[in-house]
Structure formats: structure tokens, C-alpha cells
């Protein structure tokens, strides 16, 4: 890992650090957000950004605690009076205490008039939801959906590519015709069709993006497996009687690992962009969830009134896509099998 860091250029290191920061933000999202991203308040509709802290009216449930708080007197059973009449507290107490009773009980505030709360640093949307909190939680959703979709696509594409490249013959022809069928459809249109059939939901988005992304992975892995199956160490393993499964898992798959890393890194950008596109069209996750694509779709109706509602999530999408594309290009150069050195 140290050798990989040293061989990366400054752009590759910057993109890697940026991705690690985004991963940290996604994991620590509940601790970073100042407000509940799902909380709505019509009084905060399209509110402008505020300071770090704002003074708001105190909720009725917040009682004052401290020297200023006044206890509620306990009325003995014998002093109970009809409703609407004030009890005579002095009659039930000793004569020494009754003269000072009125001076010892003074009315005081039961709660503060205002309290300090974290502000709305990027303003609020049309539902009064905090934009900053939704952007932070959108990082978790976008990276989580992209990672899961790419993992699903990589599992299918890697299996098909290894089998087709290693065995060849009719298995290669049959599997590659299946790949050609999936590649014949535009990926976004196929993802839209799958989402329309299965309905909205996180699992639907992951399935749709994974189904349209495995074919390209299978074709790339197949070419690498076909090159490796004629290598001397593979032929030596076959001569020694190693099974096909052992050869694929212990000889061909490890040598495909650099290529797999590059495919996964560059595919993350495509998956995140596809998720944002589906959410923008209303075919992604639940519209109430804070996804970047859904925030752009909701903010497009307020471009002239409040343009930042769409600009902020759009910039987040562009930033993540650029970071993964730059990192993928750098890894492709560094992990080139023709280069020497440890990666």
C-alpha cells in the first residue's frame, strides 16, 4: 500500500484523500448533522442560511433547572378547597412559619424564553428541512448505493468473464452472446425500465445499476483471463493435475486483481451518476430520503427563487464523480502489469 501511495501522482493522492474524507463523512453522518434530515417545519420554508448558532423560542417541555426554579408547594390533605378557590396555607402550618410563608414563596420563571440551537448553515428547502444535514446523509446513501451496485455487478461480471476466458469454446460463445444482448441496450434506459417494473426502493436501484453494469466488466475480465490461461504457470498447474476451480481461484483471479481494482474504482463514478439520474427521474429510492439526485429534482422548481437548492447537491455529485474518475485513471497507470514494483 505504501508503494502504491508513492507511485501515485499528486492528483491521484488528492483524489484518494478526498474519497477517504467522503467515506468518513458517510460513516459519521449521524454525529455530523446538526438537525434531523427528515424533520420538516413549514415556518422554515426556503429559509436563508443562518449563523452557526441561532436563538429560538424554548419548547414548552424545557423546564428551568437551577437556582431560579421554584418548587410547586405541596398542599396537605386537610387544606383542600373547592376548585377556583385559593387554599389558606398558613392555617395548616405552625405559627412560627406562617408569617414568613408569603415572603418565602416568590413567583419565578418556569422556563427560559429562548434557547440556542445549531443554525441552518446552508438554509432550508421547500419543506423546511435542513439542506446541510440532507447533503451529509446524501453522501452515505450515494456511496452506499454505488458501492453495493458495483459489488453486485462485479460479482456477476467477474464470474462470467473468468468462465468465458478460461474455458473458451462453446461456453465462451454462449456467455459472450449474453453479454452482447445486455450491451445492446442503452444502460440508462435499461435501468429505467427495471426501476419502472420493480418500483421505487433502495434494493431496486442497486439491482438496476448492477444489472446494467456487469456486462462491460465481464468482457474486460474475459480478455485478461484468455491471456493468462496460456501463461506458463497456468500450464504448469494443469500439468500437475490441479483442478479448474483451483487454477481459476489461485492463479488467474489474483493476477486479475489490479484490473478488478481499476474497474471497480471507475465503475463507482458511473454507479453514483446512474443513481442520481434515477432519483432525479423519481425512479430511485424513496423520494423522502435525502439523495442528491432527489434534491436536484426538488430544487429545479426553485432555480429562480432559491438556486442553491439544486446547486449544492449537483456540486456534490460532480465532485464525487470527478474524484473516482481521476483515481481510476491513476490506478490504471500505476497497476499496469507491464510496470515493475510493488503496488
C-alpha positions as CSV (number, residue, x, y, z in Angstrom):
1,X,0.0,0.0,0.0
2,X,2.9,2.3,0.7
3,X,4.4,1.6,-2.7
4,X,1.0,2.5,-4.3
5,X,0.9,5.8,-2.5
6,X,4.4,6.7,-3.6
7,X,3.7,5.9,-7.2
8,X,0.5,8.0,-7.4
9,X,0.8,11.5,-8.7
10,X,-0.4,14.5,-6.7
11,X,-3.7,14.3,-8.5
12,X,-4.1,10.7,-7.6
13,X,-3.2,11.3,-4.0
14,X,-5.6,14.2,-3.8
15,X,-8.5,12.2,-5.2
16,X,-7.7,9.3,-2.8
17,X,-7.7,11.6,0.2
18,X,-10.9,13.2,-1.0
19,X,-12.6,9.8,-1.3
20,X,-11.4,8.8,2.1
21,X,-12.8,12.0,3.6
22,X,-16.2,11.4,1.9
23,X,-16.2,7.8,3.3
24,X,-15.5,9.2,6.8
25,X,-18.4,11.7,6.4
26,X,-20.7,8.9,5.3
27,X,-19.8,6.7,8.3
28,X,-20.1,9.6,10.8
29,X,-23.2,11.2,9.3
30,X,-25.4,10.8,12.4
31,X,-22.8,12.7,14.5
32,X,-22.0,15.4,12.0
33,X,-25.5,16.7,11.2
34,X,-26.9,19.4,13.4
35,X,-30.6,18.6,12.6
36,X,-32.7,15.6,11.6
37,X,-32.6,15.5,7.8
38,X,-36.2,14.2,7.7
39,X,-37.6,16.9,10.1
40,X,-40.0,19.4,8.4
41,X,-41.1,22.8,9.5
42,X,-43.4,25.0,7.4
43,X,-42.1,28.1,9.3
44,X,-38.6,27.4,7.9
45,X,-39.7,27.0,4.3
46,X,-36.9,28.3,2.0
47,X,-35.1,29.9,4.9
48,X,-31.8,31.5,4.1
49,X,-28.5,30.3,5.7
50,X,-28.0,31.4,9.3
51,X,-25.0,31.5,11.7
52,X,-23.5,28.6,13.5
53,X,-26.0,29.1,16.4
54,X,-29.4,30.7,16.4
55,X,-31.7,31.7,19.2
56,X,-35.1,30.1,19.0
57,X,-38.2,30.1,21.4
58,X,-37.8,27.4,24.0
59,X,-40.1,24.4,23.7
60,X,-42.8,24.1,26.5
61,X,-41.2,20.9,27.8
62,X,-37.9,22.6,28.7
63,X,-38.2,23.5,32.4
64,X,-35.8,25.8,34.0
65,X,-33.3,24.0,36.2
66,X,-31.1,25.9,38.7
67,X,-31.4,28.5,41.4
68,X,-34.2,30.3,39.7
69,X,-36.6,27.4,39.5
70,X,-39.4,27.5,42.0
71,X,-40.8,24.3,43.5
72,X,-44.6,23.7,43.5
73,X,-46.0,23.8,47.1
74,X,-47.4,20.6,48.4
75,X,-50.9,21.2,49.8
76,X,-51.8,18.9,52.8
77,X,-55.0,16.9,52.5
78,X,-56.7,18.9,55.2
79,X,-56.3,22.2,53.2
80,X,-58.0,21.0,50.0
81,X,-60.5,23.6,48.8
82,X,-63.1,23.6,46.0
83,X,-61.9,24.3,42.5
84,X,-61.3,28.0,41.8
85,X,-60.6,29.0,45.5
86,X,-57.1,29.5,46.8
87,X,-56.2,27.4,49.9
88,X,-55.1,29.0,53.1
89,X,-51.6,27.6,53.5
90,X,-50.9,29.4,56.8
91,X,-53.7,27.7,58.6
92,X,-52.1,24.3,58.4
93,X,-48.6,25.4,59.4
94,X,-47.1,26.3,62.7
95,X,-47.4,29.9,63.8
96,X,-43.7,30.4,63.6
97,X,-43.7,29.6,59.9
98,X,-46.9,31.3,58.7
99,X,-45.6,34.9,58.9
100,X,-42.8,34.2,56.5
101,X,-44.7,32.0,54.2
102,X,-45.7,34.8,51.8
103,X,-42.2,36.2,51.6
104,X,-40.6,32.8,51.2
105,X,-42.5,31.9,48.1
106,X,-41.9,34.2,45.2
107,X,-43.0,33.6,41.6
108,X,-40.2,32.8,39.2
109,X,-39.8,31.8,35.6
110,X,-40.6,28.1,34.9
111,X,-38.6,28.0,31.7
112,X,-36.3,30.3,29.6
113,X,-37.9,32.4,26.9
114,X,-35.3,31.4,24.3
115,X,-32.6,28.7,23.8
116,X,-29.7,28.4,21.5
117,X,-29.7,25.7,18.8
118,X,-27.4,24.9,15.9
119,X,-28.1,27.0,12.9
120,X,-29.1,26.1,9.3
121,X,-25.8,26.6,7.7
122,X,-26.9,26.1,4.1
123,X,-30.5,27.2,4.6
124,X,-33.7,25.1,4.4
125,X,-35.6,23.6,1.4
126,X,-39.2,23.9,0.4
127,X,-40.3,21.6,3.3
128,X,-38.2,23.4,6.0
129,X,-35.6,20.6,6.1
130,X,-32.0,21.5,6.8
131,X,-30.1,21.4,3.5
132,X,-26.7,20.7,5.1
133,X,-28.0,17.7,7.1
134,X,-29.6,16.2,3.9
135,X,-26.4,16.7,1.9
136,X,-24.4,14.8,4.6
137,X,-26.8,11.9,4.7
138,X,-26.9,12.0,0.9
139,X,-23.2,11.2,1.0
140,X,-24.0,8.0,2.9
141,X,-26.8,7.0,0.5
142,X,-24.9,7.8,-2.7
143,X,-21.7,6.0,-1.7
144,X,-23.6,3.1,-0.2
145,X,-25.8,2.5,-3.2
146,X,-22.8,3.0,-5.6
147,X,-20.6,0.5,-3.7
148,X,-23.4,-2.1,-3.4
149,X,-24.3,-1.8,-7.0
150,X,-20.7,-2.1,-8.2
151,X,-20.1,-5.1,-5.9
152,X,-23.2,-6.8,-7.3
153,X,-22.1,-6.0,-10.9
154,X,-18.5,-7.1,-10.2
155,X,-19.6,-10.4,-8.7
156,X,-21.6,-11.3,-11.9
157,X,-19.2,-9.9,-14.4
158,X,-16.2,-11.5,-12.8
159,X,-17.8,-14.9,-12.7
160,X,-18.9,-14.7,-16.3
161,X,-15.6,-13.3,-17.5
162,X,-13.4,-15.8,-15.8
163,X,-15.5,-18.8,-17.0
164,X,-15.7,-17.5,-20.6
165,X,-12.0,-16.6,-20.8
166,X,-10.6,-19.7,-19.2
167,X,-12.8,-22.4,-20.8
168,X,-13.4,-20.8,-24.2
169,X,-15.2,-22.8,-26.8
170,X,-19.0,-23.0,-26.6
171,X,-19.1,-21.7,-23.1
172,X,-17.2,-18.5,-24.3
173,X,-19.5,-18.1,-27.3
174,X,-22.7,-18.6,-25.2
175,X,-21.7,-16.2,-22.4
176,X,-20.4,-13.6,-24.8
177,X,-23.7,-13.6,-26.7
178,X,-25.5,-12.9,-23.4
179,X,-23.1,-10.0,-22.8
180,X,-23.8,-8.6,-26.3
181,X,-27.5,-8.7,-25.6
182,X,-27.1,-6.6,-22.4
183,X,-24.6,-4.2,-24.1
184,X,-27.0,-3.7,-27.0
185,X,-29.4,-1.7,-24.7
186,X,-28.5,1.8,-23.5
187,X,-27.6,1.4,-19.9
188,X,-29.7,4.2,-18.5
189,X,-32.8,3.2,-20.5
190,X,-32.4,-0.4,-19.2
191,X,-32.0,0.8,-15.6
192,X,-35.1,3.0,-16.1
193,X,-37.1,0.0,-17.4
194,X,-36.0,-2.2,-14.5
195,X,-36.9,0.5,-12.0
196,X,-40.3,1.1,-13.5
197,X,-41.1,-2.6,-13.4
198,X,-39.9,-3.2,-9.8
199,X,-40.9,0.1,-8.3
200,X,-39.0,2.6,-6.1
201,X,-36.7,1.4,-3.4
202,X,-33.0,1.1,-2.5
203,X,-32.8,-2.6,-3.5
204,X,-34.4,-1.8,-6.8
205,X,-31.8,0.9,-7.5
206,X,-28.9,-1.4,-6.6
207,X,-30.3,-4.2,-8.7
208,X,-31.0,-1.9,-11.7
209,X,-27.5,-0.4,-11.7
210,X,-25.8,-3.8,-11.1
211,X,-27.7,-5.5,-13.9
212,X,-26.7,-2.8,-16.5
213,X,-23.1,-2.7,-15.3
214,X,-21.9,-6.4,-15.2
215,X,-21.6,-7.0,-19.0
216,X,-18.8,-4.5,-19.6
217,X,-16.9,-5.9,-16.6
218,X,-17.3,-9.5,-17.9
219,X,-15.9,-8.5,-21.3
220,X,-12.8,-6.9,-19.8
221,X,-12.1,-9.7,-17.4
222,X,-12.6,-12.3,-20.2
223,X,-9.8,-10.7,-22.2
224,X,-7.4,-10.8,-19.2
225,X,-8.4,-14.4,-18.4
226,X,-7.8,-15.5,-22.0
227,X,-4.3,-14.0,-21.9
228,X,-3.5,-15.7,-18.5
229,X,-4.7,-19.2,-19.4
230,X,-1.8,-19.6,-21.8
231,X,0.8,-18.4,-19.3
232,X,3.5,-20.9,-18.2
233,X,2.5,-21.0,-14.5
234,X,-1.1,-22.0,-15.5
235,X,0.1,-24.7,-17.9
236,X,2.4,-26.0,-15.1
237,X,-0.6,-26.2,-12.7
238,X,-2.6,-28.1,-15.4
239,X,0.3,-30.5,-15.9
240,X,0.5,-31.2,-12.1
241,X,-3.2,-32.1,-12.2
242,X,-4.7,-29.0,-10.5
243,X,-8.5,-28.7,-10.9
244,X,-10.1,-25.9,-13.0
245,X,-11.5,-24.3,-9.9
246,X,-8.1,-24.2,-8.1
247,X,-6.4,-22.8,-11.2
248,X,-9.0,-20.0,-11.6
249,X,-9.1,-19.1,-7.9
250,X,-5.3,-19.3,-7.1
251,X,-3.7,-18.4,-10.4
252,X,-5.9,-16.4,-12.7
253,X,-8.0,-14.4,-10.2
254,X,-5.1,-13.0,-8.2
255,X,-3.4,-11.8,-11.4
256,X,-6.7,-10.1,-12.4
257,X,-6.8,-8.2,-9.1
258,X,-5.1,-5.0,-10.4
259,X,-7.6,-4.9,-13.3
260,X,-10.5,-5.5,-11.0
261,X,-9.5,-2.6,-8.7
262,X,-9.4,-0.2,-11.7
263,X,-12.8,-1.5,-12.9
264,X,-14.3,-1.0,-9.5
265,X,-12.9,2.5,-9.0
266,X,-14.0,3.8,-12.4
267,X,-17.4,2.0,-12.1
268,X,-18.2,3.8,-8.8
269,X,-18.4,7.1,-10.7
270,X,-20.8,5.5,-13.2
271,X,-22.9,3.9,-10.5
272,X,-23.3,7.1,-8.5
273,X,-24.2,9.1,-11.6
274,X,-26.8,6.5,-12.5
275,X,-28.3,6.5,-9.0
276,X,-28.5,10.3,-9.2
277,X,-30.2,10.1,-12.6
278,X,-32.8,7.6,-11.4
279,X,-33.5,9.6,-8.3
280,X,-33.9,12.8,-10.4
281,X,-36.5,11.0,-12.6
282,X,-38.3,9.8,-9.5
283,X,-37.4,6.1,-10.1
284,X,-34.7,5.8,-7.5
285,X,-35.0,5.5,-3.7
286,X,-37.9,6.8,-1.7
287,X,-38.4,10.5,-2.6
288,X,-38.4,11.3,1.1
289,X,-34.9,10.0,1.6
290,X,-32.1,12.6,1.2
291,X,-30.5,11.5,-2.0
292,X,-28.5,14.0,-4.1
293,X,-30.5,13.3,-7.3
294,X,-33.8,13.7,-5.5
295,X,-32.6,17.0,-4.0
296,X,-31.7,18.3,-7.5
297,X,-35.1,17.2,-8.8
298,X,-36.8,19.0,-5.9
299,X,-34.7,22.1,-6.3
300,X,-35.2,22.6,-10.0
301,X,-38.6,24.1,-9.4
302,X,-36.9,26.9,-7.3
303,X,-34.0,27.8,-9.6
304,X,-35.0,31.4,-9.9
305,X,-36.1,31.8,-6.2
306,X,-33.5,29.7,-4.4
307,X,-31.0,28.3,-6.9
308,X,-28.7,26.8,-4.3
309,X,-31.2,24.0,-3.6
310,X,-30.2,22.4,-6.8
311,X,-26.6,23.7,-7.0
312,X,-25.4,22.2,-3.7
313,X,-26.3,18.6,-4.5
314,X,-25.3,19.0,-8.1
315,X,-21.8,20.1,-7.0
316,X,-21.6,17.1,-4.6
317,X,-22.4,14.7,-7.5
318,X,-19.9,16.3,-9.8
319,X,-17.2,16.2,-7.1
320,X,-17.6,12.5,-6.3
321,X,-17.7,11.6,-10.0
322,X,-14.5,13.5,-10.7
323,X,-12.7,12.1,-7.7
324,X,-13.5,8.5,-8.7
325,X,-12.7,9.1,-12.4
326,X,-9.3,10.6,-11.5
327,X,-8.5,7.9,-9.1
328,X,-9.4,5.2,-11.6
329,X,-7.2,6.8,-14.3
330,X,-4.3,6.9,-11.8
331,X,-4.7,3.4,-10.7
332,X,-4.9,2.2,-14.3
333,X,-1.4,3.7,-14.9
334,X,0.1,2.5,-11.6
335,X,-1.3,-1.0,-11.6
336,X,-0.3,-1.7,-15.2
337,X,1.0,-5.3,-15.3
338,X,3.9,-4.1,-17.5
339,X,5.3,-1.9,-14.8
340,X,7.7,-3.2,-12.2
341,X,7.5,-2.7,-8.4
342,X,5.1,-3.5,-5.7
343,X,1.6,-2.0,-5.8
